[in-house]
């Protein structure tokens, strides 16, 4: 009955008006009009969301009709069957109308509730999607999209106030090592702790955003260069305190690159790019910060130099022998690319290959390496030297290029080199997309070239993935060989890799061998091949020719 009390008085008054008006005005001569008016009263109460009210009004209406019929018949002194039929018919109509109206109203009310629920759900979902669109899910920091909004807003204010803005690009040193050794979940914990330190270090109103991975971007609004230095030094100071991960202390340092608006860029993209470029200069020393300089920045010069490095004949290929650990014979060589930069001298591929991938130069460079290596192998064959397999590192970008397989076929055909003397080394990271990589490897195997997994044990490959790939060689990463005699854990890992390789019919090559004790361990555990400074450092083609027929004492 509580629902009835909630009906406003004005609704009851209107309903009563329609209900009793037939008594006040003589409408019973046209009874259809009278009872239609009463139906309006019933419907009015029901549509005001109160079913009980509709039932009460219906019963009152029937009672009024009954009383009026009895009164009229008593006045006449006789019962008219027609009036009784009319009463019954109208009463049935009122009851049916009431039931139907209540049913329809409840359905409408249910649909309204469902629509309200969906509306709340959509609003909540919309709010969540908006948060996802502009915030990093792990740290809660603004993401790249939100950062761009803040930066564009700050840049638009410059025309009025002429105040400088700084962009800091921060990358964590040794983060990959933490991620690989302690696990991704611990890496996530570290990123959250880094976020807390950065937020506590910058000024109120500055924006700390996560670019992705272990990269953060900080926008310092309305700031001079001296103040930027102070902020950078405070960050370095904060990071000097060890992070606590799994109840152990770890010192993780940042490398910071800084660009200033408007000096180092006129828009957001150029400011971030130049801060990133400056960060790579800091990366050389680690735990430092560096302001962007277009005149003396190493990364910028390397990017520009890559465009002409091939045409200027600046690349060099060095060869390191791979030894049969049973016989001591050289049975293969690995080709190692070096860049002889006109200003910086010999540059490691670890530094320039990522730049070549970013700038789109990796495919022509990789093709040149394959062609040069195959030419050299054919020259050695013609000069009467033993036929050797040459292993070539292949970038993941080059490996997945649409023309790569045809490039390999063409190079082998032009140099008339048997395909079994070419080995392509790929990294474990390529194998993460096994559905895409597997067809490429199978086509290469159909050609007849050999395939090896480089630096095995440092990536994310699984036994299931390895089992699907037609691999010939596994190369045990040199970091394991270095510690194999001093760490029982490393010893166990190497033994496991060797045993697994044998069970899957892979040949095993140990990298980074530096002493005979390591050789003894590898031979004892039946690792078939090895390479390292114990046998020979990487040598140019003209120097390695003199040792290709050498037999090493094992």
Residue pairs with C-beta under 8 A, 6 or more apart in sequence:
1 52
3 49
3 50
3 51
3 52
3 53
4 50
4 52
4 53
4 56
6 50
7 45
7 48
7 50
7 53
11 44
11 45
11 48
14 41
14 44
15 41
15 44
15 45
15 53
15 57
16 41
17 41
18 37
18 38
18 40
18 41
18 44
19 38
19 41
19 57
19 60
19 61
19 64
20 64
21 27
21 37
22 28
22 34
22 35
22 37
22 38
22 64
23 64
23 68
27 33
27 34
27 37
28 34
28 68
28 72
31 86
31 90
35 61
35 65
35 90
35 93
35 94
38 61
38 64
38 94
39 93
39 94
39 97
41 57
41 61
42 54
42 57
42 58
42 61
42 94
42 97
42 98
42 101
43 54
43 97
43 101
45 53
45 54
45 56
45 57
46 53
46 54
46 98
46 101
46 102
46 105
47 101
47 105
49 105
49 109
51 102
51 105
51 106
54 98
54 101
54 102
55 98
55 102
58 94
58 95
58 97
58 98
61 94
62 91
62 94
62 95
65 87
65 90
65 91
66 87
66 91
69 83
69 84
69 87
72 83
73 79
73 80
73 83
133 143
133 145
134 142
134 143
134 145
134 146
134 149
135 141
135 142
135 143
135 146
136 142
136 143
136 209
136 210
138 188
138 191
138 192
138 210
139 191
139 192
139 195
139 210
140 195
141 195
141 208
141 209
141 210
141 216
142 150
142 207
142 208
142 209
142 210
143 209
143 210
144 209
144 211
144 212
144 217
146 209
147 207
147 209
147 211
147 217
147 219
148 268
150 207
150 209
150 219
151 165
151 167
151 219
151 268
151 271
152 268
154 165
154 219
154 221
154 261
155 165
155 261
155 267
155 268
157 163
158 165
158 261
158 262
161 222
163 221
163 222
163 223
164 222
164 223
164 224
164 225
164 260
164 261
164 262
164 263
165 219
165 220
165 221
165 222
165 223
165 260
165 261
165 271
166 219
166 220
166 223
166 225
166 228
166 258
166 259
166 260
166 261
167 217
167 218
167 219
167 220
167 258
167 259
167 260
167 261
167 271
167 272
167 275
168 217
168 218
168 219
168 220
168 228
168 231
168 232
168 256
168 257
168 258
168 275
168 289
169 211
169 215
169 216
169 217
169 256
169 257
169 258
169 259
169 272
169 275
169 276
169 278
169 279
170 198
170 215
170 216
170 217
170 218
170 235
170 254
170 255
170 256
170 257
170 279
171 214
171 215
171 216
171 254
171 255
171 279
171 283
172 190
172 194
172 214
172 252
172 253
172 254
172 255
173 252
173 253
173 254
173 255
173 283
173 286
173 287
174 252
174 253
175 187
175 190
175 213
175 214
175 252
176 214
178 186
178 187
178 190
178 245
178 250
178 252
179 186
179 187
180 458
182 245
182 246
186 245
186 246
187 214
189 245
190 243
190 245
190 250
190 252
191 210
191 214
193 243
193 244
194 216
194 243
194 252
195 208
195 210
195 216
197 235
197 238
197 239
198 208
198 216
198 218
198 235
198 238
199 208
200 238
201 231
201 234
201 235
201 238
202 208
202 218
202 220
202 231
203 220
203 231
205 221
206 218
206 219
206 220
206 221
206 231
207 218
207 219
207 221
208 216
208 217
208 218
209 216
209 217
209 218
209 219
210 216
210 217
211 217
217 272
217 275
218 231
220 227
220 228
220 231
223 231
225 260
225 291
228 258
228 260
229 289
232 256
232 258
232 289
233 289
235 254
235 256
235 289
236 253
236 254
236 256
236 287
236 288
236 289
239 251
239 252
239 253
239 254
239 287
240 251
240 253
242 249
242 250
242 251
243 249
243 250
243 251
243 252
244 250
253 286
253 287
254 287
255 279
255 280
255 282
255 283
255 285
255 286
255 287
255 288
255 289
256 279
256 282
256 288
256 289
256 290
257 274
257 275
257 276
257 277
257 278
257 279
257 280
257 281
257 282
257 289
257 290
257 292
258 275
258 278
258 289
258 290
258 291
258 292
259 265
259 270
259 271
259 272
259 274
259 275
259 278
259 291
259 292
260 291
260 292
261 271
264 270
264 271
264 274
264 275
264 292
264 294
265 271
265 273
265 274
274 292
274 294
275 292
277 292
277 297
277 299
277 300
278 290
278 291
278 292
278 293
278 297
279 290
280 298
280 299
281 290
281 297
281 298
281 299
282 288
282 289
282 290
284 298
294 300
298 344
299 355
301 343
301 344
302 341
302 344
302 347
302 351
302 352
302 355
303 355
303 359
305 314
305 341
305 342
306 352
306 355
306 356
306 359
306 361
306 365
307 359
307 361
308 314
309 315
309 339
309 341
309 361
309 365
310 364
310 365
310 368
312 342
314 339
314 340
314 341
314 342
315 337
315 338
315 339
315 340
315 365
315 368
315 369
316 337
316 338
316 339
316 340
316 346
316 540
317 335
317 336
317 337
317 338
317 369
317 372
317 373
317 376
317 540
317 541
318 335
318 336
318 337
318 338
318 538
318 539
318 540
319 333
319 334
319 335
319 336
319 390
319 538
319 539
319 540
319 541
319 544
320 333
320 334
320 336
320 531
320 536
320 537
320 538
320 539
321 330
321 332
321 333
321 531
321 535
321 536
321 544
321 547
321 548
321 550
322 330
322 331
322 332
322 333
322 334
322 391
322 509
322 529
322 530
322 531
323 329
323 330
323 331
323 529
323 530
323 531
323 535
323 552
323 554
324 330
324 331
324 528
324 529
325 510
325 519
325 522
325 523
325 527
325 528
325 529
325 530
325 554
326 523
326 528
326 554
327 551
327 554
328 551
328 552
328 553
328 554
329 551
329 552
330 386
330 388
330 547
330 548
330 549
330 550
330 552
331 388
331 389
331 529
332 388
332 389
332 390
332 391
332 423
332 529
333 388
333 389
333 390
333 391
333 544
333 548
334 390
334 391
334 392
334 393
334 425
334 531
334 538
335 369
335 373
335 390
335 391
335 392
335 393
336 349
336 393
336 538
337 349
337 365
337 369
337 393
338 346
338 347
338 348
338 349
339 346
339 347
339 349
339 352
340 346
340 347
341 347
349 393
353 362
353 395
355 361
356 362
356 365
356 395
357 395
357 396
357 397
362 395
362 397
362 398
363 397
363 398
363 401
363 403
366 394
366 395
366 398
367 398
367 407
367 411
369 392
370 392
370 407
370 408
370 411
370 422
371 411
371 414
371 415
373 390
373 392
373 422
374 390
374 411
374 412
374 415
374 417
374 422
375 415
376 390
376 541
377 388
377 390
377 415
377 417
377 421
377 422
378 415
378 416
378 417
380 388
380 545
380 548
381 387
381 417
383 545
385 545
385 548
385 549
386 548
386 549
387 418
387 421
388 421
388 548
389 420
389 421
389 422
389 423
389 450
390 421
390 422
390 423
391 423
391 424
391 425
391 450
391 452
392 422
392 423
392 424
392 425
393 425
393 454
394 404
394 424
394 425
394 426
396 426
396 427
396 429
396 430
398 404
399 424
399 426
399 430
399 437
399 440
400 430
400 436
400 437
400 440
404 440
405 440
405 443
405 444
405 447
408 422
408 424
408 444
408 447
408 449
409 447
412 419
412 422
412 447
412 449
418 448
419 447
419 448
419 449
420 448
420 449
420 450
422 449
422 450
423 449
423 450
423 451
423 452
423 472
423 473
424 444
424 449
424 450
424 451
424 452
425 452
425 453
425 454
425 475
426 437
426 451
426 452
426 453
426 454
427 453
427 454
427 455
427 459
428 453
428 455
428 456
428 458
428 459
428 460
428 461
429 459
429 460
430 437
431 437
431 453
431 459
431 461
431 465
431 466
431 469
432 460
434 465
434 468
434 469
437 469
438 468
438 469
441 451
441 469
441 470
441 471
442 470
444 451
445 451
445 470
450 472
450 473
451 469
451 470
451 471
451 472
451 473
452 471
452 472
452 473
452 474
452 475
452 509
453 461
453 466
453 471
453 473
453 474
453 475
454 475
455 475
455 477
455 511
456 474
456 475
456 476
456 477
456 497
457 476
457 477
457 480
457 493
457 497
458 477
458 479
463 500
466 504
467 504
471 506
472 506
472 507
473 506
473 507
473 508
473 509
473 529
474 497
474 501
474 506
474 507
474 508
474 509
475 508
475 509
475 510
475 511
476 494
476 497
476 498
476 508
476 509
476 510
476 511
476 527
477 511
477 512
478 511
478 512
478 532
479 512
480 490
480 493
480 494
480 497
481 494
481 510
481 511
481 512
481 513
481 514
481 518
481 522
481 532
482 512
482 514
483 490
484 490
484 491
484 494
484 518
484 521
485 491
485 517
485 518
485 521
491 521
494 521
494 525
495 525
497 508
498 508
498 525
498 526
498 527
501 507
501 508
502 508
502 526
507 528
507 529
508 527
508 528
508 529
509 527
509 528
509 529
509 530
509 531
510 518
510 522
510 527
510 529
510 530
510 531
510 532
511 530
511 531
511 532
512 531
512 532
512 533
513 519
513 522
513 530
513 531
513 532
513 533
513 534
513 535
514 532
514 533
514 534
515 534
516 534
518 532
518 534
519 530
519 534
519 554
522 530
523 554
535 552
536 544
536 547
539 547
